[in-house]
Amino acid sequence: MKQLVLIRHAKSSWKYDVNDAERPLKKRGFRDATLVSESFKSSSFLPEIIFSSFANRALTTCRIFMKNLNYDEEILHIKDELYDFGGQNVIKFITQIDDCYKKVMIFGHNHAFTSICNIFGNQFIDNLPTSGLVIINFDVYSWQHIKNGTTELTIFPRDLK
């Protein structure tokens, strides 16, 4: 079985004159990422590998989760392919993950992540909110064979406030 955790980056700020990839998180983004990661502690999920988009907002969100969940920095891999908003690059990336990994966590962007949740999960998600987390289980031995998964868990900041 393969388990995939998708986490959309936390709320970012448009206040600064920086390019899209450099946008920082808002204070709300830090609070929401902390709230969701603290809630996620109660799950028994322990990723074998973590992938993140290089974008500041995604990588900062990732680091908040890693710190709050005491994940080792060595399992983090930053990937250019995850700076994707449509989803095709992310899907291609997921299907090429080494099969030695059963539990994978990915930090990235919308609309890609909402689409992927709805393509592979069995629970419709209208919009994966910022800091939103979804676990999808796949009854396969190879990432290249993922198709119809089961949405095991969703954690959205609005449900924790």
Buried (B, 14 or more C-beta within 10 A) or exposed (E): EBBBBBBBBBBBBEEEEEEEEEBBBBEBBBBBBBBBBBBBEEBEBEBEBBBBBEBBBBBBBBBBBBEBBEBEEEBBEBBEBBBBBEBEBBBEBBEEBEEEBBBBBBBBBBBBBBBBBBBBBEEEBEEBBBBBBBBBBBEBEEBEEBEEBBBBBBBBBEEEE
